[in-house]
Amino acid sequence: MRLSTVLFVALFALSPSLQARPAAPPRAITPRGPLAAEELNNIAVFKASSPSVVNITALGLERDFFSLDVQQVPQGTGTGFVWDVQGHVVTNFHVIQGASGARVTLADQSSYKAELVGAFPDRDIAVLKIAAPAAKLRALPVGSSRDLQVGQKVYAIGNPFGLDQTLTTGIVSALNREIESVTRRTIKGGIQTDAAINPGNSGGPLLDSAGRLIGVNTAIFSPSGASAGIGFAIPVDEVNRIVPRLIRDGRMVRPSLGVTGGGAEINRALGLPKGVALLRVQRNGPAARAGLKPFTRGDNGIVQGDVITAVDDEAVETMDDMLTVLERLEPGNPCTLTIWRAGATRKQTVTLAESED
């Protein structure tokens, strides 16, 4: 023991004030009033919703160095939520991307092997299924995202950094943000929130103050990789459109017009209006049967083709815009195209086919 430490202890040991210690009972508890209405609502939303939120562990294959046996090992964690009592669980596609399997842990810590039902990477949505008893499965009530307003309160429940059943709160900071999916397709209508979203929150629910699902937390914007008060969620209207189709078909069956469009540079170069200039029309496809023509090169220059400027009266400027609108429909559905050709505009009804991809 150092000399300074010995002297310090000795001084305190010899201090007269410490030789006769007074009684030191615990401090009296100060009564508090009732919880504020906002606090009560926070508690109510968490109690009602947290049993629906699950922890997802993505599994990868690893070969043992000595035995050369291959086994599944955890390679990452994320969040999901119970969709229905049949055991369907919704999460982000990027949570299970590249995994050889997954395990789903419910709020009561029971764990189940998960099977992949279907995924739509363009919208970063995946559906898993577990064989859990129906009594353990509590589906979240589904809300709407089309009537959200900036400023209304939201809640996120998830497993940030593996800390399961974590509640964070905030507001809708902005609407109609664009999120880039893992396939670099644009997810439109994204919800921006300042509720803390961190690695591990991906795939978890964003809830409104009534405890209804309004989005799926999917991304953060942060220089450090942790929460910086800017998080994004896929709107529930997209989720509620895609998930039933993944459950039914195992994949997102795309409706198709049978066309290939050019980029904005084509429109600028040819002095065309904003829209999708057709560079290729598939033979015997829906567009060809409806009389649509692509731009072609002739002996005397460019032969005028068609520019699709709207689908069902919703303006489109790019192929991505057009695919987004078409994905709301299904093969066999009719849609109305607004078409520009050589200065004239017309409308044409087309029956969609099934995409080959």
The 8 nearest C-alpha neighbors of each residue, nearest first, counted from 0:
[[1, 2, 4, 5, 3, 6, 8, 7],
 [0, 2, 4, 3, 5, 6, 7, 8],
 [1, 3, 5, 4, 6, 0, 7, 8],
 [4, 2, 6, 5, 1, 7, 0, 8],
 [3, 5, 7, 1, 2, 6, 8, 0],
 [6, 4, 2, 8, 3, 7, 9, 1],
 [5, 7, 9, 3, 4, 8, 10, 2],
 [8, 6, 4, 10, 5, 9, 3, 11],
 [9, 7, 5, 11, 6, 10, 12, 4],
 [8, 10, 12, 6, 11, 7, 5, 13],
 [11, 9, 13, 7, 12, 8, 6, 14],
 [10, 12, 14, 8, 13, 9, 7, 17],
 [11, 13, 9, 10, 14, 8, 17, 18],
 [12, 14, 10, 11, 9, 15, 18, 17],
 [13, 15, 11, 16, 17, 12, 10, 18],
 [16, 14, 18, 17, 13, 19, 12, 11],
 [17, 15, 14, 18, 19, 20, 13, 11],
 [16, 18, 15, 19, 14, 20, 12, 11],
 [17, 19, 15, 16, 20, 14, 13, 12],
 [20, 18, 17, 16, 21, 15, 22, 14],
 [21, 19, 17, 18, 22, 16, 23, 15],
 [22, 20, 23, 19, 17, 24, 18, 16],
 [21, 23, 24, 20, 19, 25, 26, 17],
 [24, 22, 21, 25, 26, 20, 27, 19],
 [23, 25, 22, 26, 27, 21, 28, 20],
 [26, 24, 27, 23, 28, 22, 29, 21],
 [25, 27, 28, 24, 23, 29, 22, 30],
 [26, 28, 29, 25, 24, 30, 23, 31],
 [29, 27, 30, 26, 25, 31, 24, 32],
 [28, 30, 27, 31, 26, 32, 25, 33],
 [31, 29, 28, 32, 27, 33, 34, 26],
 [32, 30, 29, 33, 34, 28, 35, 27],
 [31, 33, 34, 30, 35, 29, 36, 38],
 [32, 34, 35, 31, 36, 39, 30, 38],
 [35, 33, 38, 39, 36, 32, 37, 31],
 [34, 36, 38, 37, 39, 33, 40, 32],
 [35, 37, 39, 38, 40, 34, 41, 33],
 [36, 38, 40, 35, 39, 41, 34, 42],
 [39, 37, 41, 35, 40, 36, 34, 42],
 [40, 38, 36, 42, 37, 41, 43, 34],
 [39, 41, 43, 37, 42, 38, 44, 36],
 [42, 40, 38, 44, 39, 43, 37, 45],
 [43, 41, 39, 45, 40, 44, 46, 38],
 [42, 44, 40, 46, 45, 41, 47, 39],
 [45, 43, 210, 47, 41, 42, 46, 48],
 [46, 44, 48, 42, 49, 47, 43, 41],
 [47, 45, 43, 44, 48, 49, 42, 50],
 [46, 48, 44, 45, 43, 49, 50, 210],
 [49, 47, 45, 51, 50, 46, 44, 210],
 [48, 50, 52, 51, 45, 46, 47, 164],
 [51, 49, 106, 52, 48, 137, 47, 105],
 [52, 50, 81, 49, 137, 80, 48, 138],
 [53, 51, 80, 49, 50, 79, 81, 106],
 [54, 52, 105, 79, 80, 104, 78, 106],
 [53, 55, 78, 104, 103, 77, 79, 158],
 [56, 54, 103, 77, 78, 76, 102, 57],
 [57, 55, 76, 102, 101, 75, 73, 58],
 [56, 58, 101, 75, 95, 74, 98, 73],
 [59, 57, 73, 100, 101, 72, 74, 98],
 [58, 60, 99, 98, 71, 72, 74, 73],
 [59, 61, 71, 70, 72, 69, 99, 62],
 [60, 62, 70, 69, 71, 63, 59, 72],
 [63, 61, 69, 67, 68, 64, 70, 60],
 [62, 64, 67, 68, 66, 65, 69, 61],
 [65, 63, 67, 66, 62, 68, 61, 69],
 [66, 64, 63, 67, 68, 62, 69, 61],
 [65, 67, 68, 63, 64, 62, 69, 70],
 [68, 66, 63, 62, 64, 65, 69, 61],
 [69, 67, 63, 66, 62, 70, 64, 65],
 [70, 68, 62, 61, 63, 60, 67, 71],
 [71, 69, 61, 60, 62, 72, 68, 63],
 [70, 72, 60, 59, 58, 61, 73, 69],
 [71, 73, 58, 59, 60, 74, 70, 61],
 [74, 72, 58, 57, 75, 59, 56, 71],
 [73, 75, 58, 57, 59, 72, 76, 56],
 [76, 74, 57, 73, 56, 77, 58, 94],
 [77, 75, 56, 55, 199, 57, 161, 94],
 [78, 76, 199, 55, 201, 94, 200, 54],
 [77, 79, 203, 202, 54, 55, 157, 200],
 [80, 78, 90, 203, 202, 53, 89, 52],
 [79, 81, 52, 53, 51, 88, 89, 203],
 [80, 82, 88, 138, 51, 83, 87, 137],
 [81, 83, 138, 88, 87, 80, 89, 139],
 [84, 82, 138, 85, 87, 81, 86, 137],
 [83, 85, 133, 86, 136, 138, 137, 82],
 [86, 84, 83, 87, 133, 128, 136, 130],
 [85, 87, 129, 128, 84, 83, 130, 131],
 [88, 86, 128, 82, 127, 83, 85, 81],
 [87, 89, 81, 127, 82, 80, 126, 128],
 [90, 88, 126, 79, 80, 125, 82, 127],
 [89, 91, 202, 79, 125, 124, 126, 92],
 [92, 90, 202, 124, 123, 93, 94, 125],
 [91, 93, 123, 125, 124, 94, 95, 96],
 [92, 94, 96, 91, 95, 123, 181, 120],
 [95, 93, 92, 91, 77, 96, 201, 57],
 [96, 94, 98, 93, 57, 92, 97, 101],
 [95, 97, 93, 98, 94, 92, 57, 91],
 [96, 98, 95, 99, 59, 93, 57, 94],
 [99, 97, 59, 95, 58, 100, 96, 57],
 [98, 100, 59, 58, 60, 97, 101, 71],
 [101, 99, 58, 98, 57, 59, 113, 102],
 [102, 100, 57, 58, 113, 56, 112, 103],
 [101, 103, 112, 56, 113, 111, 55, 104],
 [102, 104, 55, 111, 110, 54, 113, 112],
 [105, 103, 110, 54, 53, 108, 109, 111],
 [106, 104, 53, 108, 107, 109, 110, 103],
 [105, 107, 50, 108, 53, 52, 104, 49],
 [106, 108, 105, 109, 50, 104, 135, 110],
 [109, 107, 105, 106, 104, 110, 54, 53],
 [110, 108, 105, 107, 104, 111, 106, 103],
 [109, 111, 104, 103, 108, 105, 102, 112],
 [112, 110, 103, 102, 129, 113, 104, 109],
 [111, 113, 102, 101, 129, 103, 114, 110],
 [114, 112, 129, 102, 101, 128, 127, 111],
 [113, 115, 128, 127, 116, 129, 112, 100],
 [114, 116, 127, 117, 126, 128, 113, 125],
 [117, 115, 127, 126, 249, 114, 246, 128],
 [118, 116, 249, 250, 245, 126, 115, 125],
 [119, 117, 125, 124, 250, 120, 126, 92],
 [118, 120, 124, 121, 122, 123, 251, 125],
 [119, 121, 123, 122, 92, 118, 124, 182],
 [122, 120, 119, 184, 182, 123, 180, 181],
 [121, 123, 120, 124, 119, 186, 180, 184],
 [124, 122, 120, 92, 91, 121, 180, 119],
 [125, 123, 91, 92, 119, 122, 118, 90],
 [126, 124, 118, 92, 90, 91, 117, 89],
 [125, 127, 89, 116, 117, 88, 118, 115],
 [128, 126, 115, 88, 116, 114, 87, 113],
 [127, 129, 87, 86, 114, 113, 88, 116],
 [128, 130, 113, 86, 131, 111, 112, 87],
 [131, 129, 86, 132, 128, 111, 112, 113],
 [130, 132, 129, 133, 86, 135, 111, 136],
 [133, 131, 134, 135, 130, 136, 86, 84],
 [132, 134, 136, 84, 135, 131, 85, 86],
 [135, 133, 132, 136, 137, 84, 131, 85],
 [136, 134, 133, 132, 137, 131, 84, 105],
 [135, 137, 133, 84, 134, 138, 81, 86],
 [136, 138, 51, 81, 135, 139, 50, 84],
 [139, 137, 83, 81, 82, 51, 136, 140],
 [138, 140, 51, 141, 212, 137, 82, 48],
 [139, 141, 211, 212, 138, 142, 210, 48],
 [142, 140, 212, 211, 139, 213, 143, 235],
 [141, 143, 211, 212, 213, 140, 144, 235],
 [142, 144, 213, 145, 236, 235, 146, 141],
 [143, 145, 147, 146, 213, 234, 235, 236],
 [144, 146, 143, 147, 236, 234, 235, 188],
 [147, 145, 144, 148, 143, 142, 149, 213],
 [148, 146, 144, 145, 149, 143, 151, 174],
 [149, 147, 151, 150, 146, 171, 174, 173],
 [148, 150, 171, 173, 172, 151, 147, 174],
 [149, 151, 171, 170, 148, 172, 152, 173],
 [152, 150, 170, 171, 149, 148, 153, 147],
 [151, 153, 170, 169, 208, 207, 171, 150],
 [152, 154, 207, 170, 169, 206, 168, 208],
 [155, 153, 168, 206, 205, 167, 207, 169],
 [154, 156, 205, 167, 166, 204, 168, 206],
 [157, 155, 166, 165, 204, 164, 203, 167],
 [158, 156, 200, 203, 165, 164, 78, 159],
 [157, 159, 163, 162, 161, 199, 200, 78],
 [158, 160, 199, 200, 161, 197, 162, 198],
 [159, 161, 199, 162, 198, 158, 197, 200],
 [162, 160, 158, 159, 163, 199, 76, 77],
 [163, 161, 158, 159, 160, 165, 164, 157],
 [162, 164, 158, 165, 161, 157, 54, 159],
 [165, 163, 157, 158, 156, 166, 49, 162],
 [164, 166, 157, 156, 163, 158, 162, 167],
 [167, 165, 156, 155, 164, 168, 157, 154],
 [168, 166, 155, 194, 195, 154, 156, 165],
 [169, 167, 154, 194, 153, 155, 166, 195],
 [170, 168, 194, 193, 153, 152, 154, 192],
 [169, 171, 152, 153, 151, 150, 172, 192],
 [170, 172, 192, 149, 150, 151, 173, 191],
 [173, 171, 192, 191, 149, 170, 150, 193],
 [174, 172, 191, 149, 171, 190, 192, 175],
 [173, 175, 190, 176, 191, 189, 188, 149],
 [188, 176, 174, 189, 187, 190, 177, 173],
 [175, 177, 189, 188, 174, 190, 187, 178],
 [176, 178, 187, 186, 189, 185, 188, 175],
 [179, 177, 186, 185, 180, 189, 176, 187],
 [178, 180, 185, 183, 184, 186, 177, 181],
 [181, 179, 183, 182, 184, 121, 123, 122],
 [180, 182, 183, 120, 179, 123, 121, 93],
 [181, 183, 180, 184, 121, 120, 179, 123],
 [184, 182, 180, 179, 181, 185, 121, 178],
 [185, 183, 182, 180, 121, 179, 186, 319],
 [184, 186, 179, 178, 187, 180, 177, 183],
 [187, 185, 178, 177, 179, 122, 180, 184],
 [188, 186, 177, 189, 185, 175, 176, 178],
 [175, 187, 189, 176, 177, 174, 234, 190],
 [190, 188, 176, 175, 233, 187, 177, 232],
 [189, 191, 174, 232, 231, 176, 173, 234],
 [192, 190, 231, 173, 172, 230, 171, 174],
 [193, 191, 172, 171, 230, 194, 170, 229],
 [192, 194, 228, 229, 169, 195, 170, 230],
 [195, 193, 169, 168, 192, 167, 196, 228],
 [194, 196, 226, 167, 228, 193, 197, 168],
 [197, 195, 226, 200, 230, 194, 219, 198],
 [196, 198, 226, 159, 225, 200, 199, 195],
 [199, 197, 159, 200, 160, 201, 225, 196],
 [198, 200, 159, 77, 158, 160, 201, 76],
 [201, 199, 157, 159, 158, 198, 197, 78],
 [202, 200, 217, 216, 199, 203, 77, 78],
 [203, 201, 90, 91, 78, 79, 216, 215],
 [202, 204, 78, 79, 157, 216, 201, 200],
 [205, 203, 215, 155, 214, 216, 206, 156],
 [204, 206, 155, 214, 154, 215, 213, 212],
 [207, 205, 212, 154, 211, 210, 213, 153],
 [206, 208, 153, 210, 209, 211, 152, 154],
 [207, 209, 210, 152, 153, 206, 44, 154],
 [208, 210, 207, 211, 44, 206, 40, 142],
 [211, 209, 44, 207, 206, 208, 48, 212],
 [212, 210, 142, 140, 141, 206, 207, 209],
 [211, 213, 206, 141, 142, 214, 205, 140],
 [214, 212, 235, 142, 206, 144, 205, 143],
 [215, 213, 234, 235, 205, 233, 232, 212],
 [214, 216, 204, 232, 233, 205, 203, 202],
 [217, 215, 232, 201, 203, 202, 231, 204],
 [216, 218, 201, 232, 202, 231, 215, 91],
 [219, 217, 231, 230, 216, 201, 220, 232],
 [220, 218, 230, 229, 231, 221, 196, 226],
 [219, 221, 229, 230, 218, 227, 222, 226],
 [220, 222, 224, 223, 227, 219, 225, 226],
 [221, 223, 224, 220, 225, 227, 226, 219],
 [224, 222, 221, 225, 226, 227, 220, 219],
 [223, 225, 221, 222, 226, 220, 198, 219],
 [226, 224, 197, 223, 221, 227, 198, 219],
 [225, 227, 197, 196, 228, 195, 221, 219],
 [228, 226, 221, 229, 225, 220, 195, 219],
 [227, 229, 193, 226, 195, 230, 194, 192],
 [230, 228, 193, 220, 227, 219, 192, 191],
 [231, 229, 219, 192, 191, 218, 196, 193],
 [230, 232, 191, 218, 190, 217, 216, 219],
 [231, 233, 216, 215, 190, 217, 214, 189],
 [232, 234, 215, 214, 189, 235, 216, 190],
 [235, 233, 214, 236, 237, 144, 189, 232],
 [234, 236, 214, 238, 213, 237, 144, 239],
 [235, 237, 239, 238, 234, 144, 143, 240],
 [238, 236, 240, 235, 239, 234, 241, 233],
 [239, 237, 235, 241, 240, 236, 242, 234],
 [240, 238, 236, 237, 241, 242, 235, 243],
 [239, 241, 237, 238, 242, 236, 243, 244],
 [240, 242, 238, 244, 239, 243, 237, 245],
 [241, 243, 245, 244, 239, 238, 240, 246],
 [244, 242, 246, 245, 241, 247, 240, 239],
 [245, 243, 247, 241, 246, 242, 248, 251],
 [244, 246, 249, 250, 242, 117, 248, 247],
 [247, 245, 243, 244, 249, 248, 242, 116],
 [246, 248, 244, 245, 249, 243, 250, 242],
 [249, 247, 250, 245, 244, 246, 251, 252],
 [250, 248, 117, 245, 116, 246, 247, 251],
 [251, 249, 245, 117, 248, 118, 252, 119],
 [250, 252, 245, 253, 119, 244, 248, 249],
 [253, 251, 250, 254, 353, 354, 248, 329],
 [252, 254, 354, 251, 353, 326, 255, 329],
 [253, 255, 330, 353, 329, 354, 352, 351],
 [254, 256, 354, 352, 257, 351, 353, 253],
 [255, 257, 285, 286, 258, 351, 352, 284],
 [256, 258, 281, 284, 255, 286, 280, 285],
 [259, 257, 280, 279, 256, 281, 260, 277],
 [260, 258, 279, 278, 277, 280, 261, 257],
 [261, 259, 277, 276, 278, 275, 318, 258],
 [262, 260, 276, 265, 278, 277, 275, 263],
 [261, 263, 264, 265, 317, 260, 266, 275],
 [262, 264, 266, 265, 267, 261, 317, 273],
 [263, 265, 267, 262, 266, 268, 261, 269],
 [266, 264, 268, 263, 267, 262, 261, 269],
 [267, 265, 271, 263, 269, 264, 268, 270],
 [266, 268, 264, 270, 265, 269, 263, 271],
 [267, 269, 265, 266, 270, 264, 271, 263],
 [270, 268, 266, 271, 267, 265, 264, 301],
 [269, 271, 267, 268, 266, 272, 265, 273],
 [270, 272, 266, 269, 267, 273, 268, 306],
 [273, 271, 274, 266, 270, 306, 308, 339],
 [274, 272, 316, 271, 308, 266, 275, 263],
 [273, 275, 316, 308, 307, 315, 306, 317],
 [274, 276, 307, 306, 260, 317, 316, 277],
 [275, 277, 306, 260, 261, 305, 274, 278],
 [278, 276, 260, 293, 279, 259, 305, 306],
 [277, 279, 293, 260, 294, 259, 261, 276],
 [280, 278, 259, 293, 258, 277, 281, 260],
 [281, 279, 258, 293, 257, 287, 282, 259],
 [280, 282, 257, 284, 258, 283, 279, 287],
 [281, 283, 284, 287, 280, 257, 288, 286],
 [284, 282, 287, 288, 281, 285, 286, 257],
 [283, 285, 257, 281, 287, 282, 286, 288],
 [286, 284, 288, 256, 287, 351, 257, 350],
 [287, 285, 289, 291, 288, 256, 284, 257],
 [288, 286, 290, 284, 289, 291, 285, 283],
 [289, 287, 285, 290, 286, 283, 284, 291],
 [288, 290, 286, 287, 291, 285, 349, 347],
 [291, 289, 287, 288, 286, 292, 285, 347],
 [290, 292, 287, 286, 289, 305, 293, 280],
 [291, 293, 304, 305, 290, 280, 294, 287],
 [294, 292, 304, 277, 278, 279, 305, 280],
 [293, 295, 304, 303, 278, 302, 277, 292],
 [296, 294, 302, 301, 293, 297, 303, 304],
 [295, 297, 301, 300, 302, 298, 294, 299],
 [298, 296, 300, 299, 301, 302, 295, 294],
 [297, 299, 300, 296, 301, 302, 295, 303],
 [298, 300, 297, 301, 296, 302, 295, 303],
 [301, 299, 297, 296, 298, 302, 295, 303],
 [300, 302, 296, 297, 295, 303, 294, 299],
 [303, 301, 295, 294, 296, 297, 304, 300],
 [302, 304, 294, 301, 341, 340, 305, 295],
 [305, 303, 294, 293, 292, 340, 302, 277],
 [304, 306, 340, 292, 339, 277, 293, 276],
 [305, 307, 276, 339, 275, 338, 274, 308],
 [308, 306, 338, 275, 274, 309, 337, 339],
 [307, 309, 274, 315, 337, 314, 338, 306],
 [310, 308, 314, 337, 313, 315, 312, 336],
 [309, 311, 336, 313, 312, 335, 337, 314],
 [310, 312, 335, 313, 334, 336, 309, 337],
 [311, 313, 310, 309, 314, 337, 335, 336],
 [314, 312, 309, 310, 311, 315, 324, 308],
 [313, 315, 309, 308, 312, 310, 316, 274],
 [316, 314, 309, 320, 308, 274, 321, 317],
 [315, 317, 274, 273, 275, 320, 308, 314],
 [318, 316, 320, 319, 275, 315, 274, 321],
 [317, 319, 321, 320, 322, 260, 275, 316],
 [318, 320, 322, 317, 321, 323, 184, 185],
 [321, 319, 317, 323, 315, 318, 322, 316],
 [320, 322, 318, 324, 323, 319, 315, 325],
 [323, 321, 325, 319, 324, 320, 326, 318],
 [324, 322, 320, 326, 321, 325, 319, 327],
 [323, 325, 321, 322, 326, 327, 320, 310],
 [326, 324, 322, 327, 328, 323, 321, 254],
 [327, 325, 328, 323, 324, 322, 253, 254],
 [328, 326, 325, 324, 329, 323, 240, 237],
 [329, 327, 326, 325, 332, 254, 330, 324],
 [328, 330, 254, 332, 331, 253, 327, 326],
 [331, 329, 254, 352, 353, 351, 332, 328],
 [330, 332, 351, 350, 352, 329, 333, 353],
 [331, 333, 330, 329, 351, 350, 328, 334],
 [334, 332, 350, 349, 351, 331, 348, 335],
 [335, 333, 349, 348, 311, 350, 336, 332],
 [334, 336, 348, 311, 347, 310, 349, 346],
 [337, 335, 310, 347, 346, 309, 338, 348],
 [336, 338, 346, 309, 308, 307, 345, 310],
 [339, 337, 307, 345, 344, 306, 308, 346],
 [340, 338, 344, 306, 343, 305, 307, 342],
 [339, 341, 305, 343, 342, 304, 306, 344],
 [342, 340, 343, 303, 339, 304, 305, 344],
 [341, 343, 340, 339, 344, 271, 272, 303],
 [342, 344, 340, 339, 341, 345, 338, 305],
 [345, 343, 339, 338, 340, 342, 337, 346],
 [344, 346, 338, 337, 339, 347, 343, 336],
 [347, 345, 337, 336, 338, 335, 348, 344],
 [346, 348, 336, 335, 349, 337, 345, 289],
 [349, 347, 335, 334, 336, 333, 346, 350],
 [348, 350, 334, 333, 351, 335, 285, 289],
 [351, 349, 333, 332, 331, 285, 334, 352],
 [352, 350, 330, 331, 255, 332, 254, 256],
 [351, 353, 330, 255, 254, 331, 354, 285],
 [354, 352, 254, 330, 255, 253, 355, 252],
 [353, 355, 255, 253, 254, 356, 352, 252],
 [354, 356, 353, 253, 255, 252, 352, 254],
 [355, 354, 253, 252, 353, 255, 251, 254]]
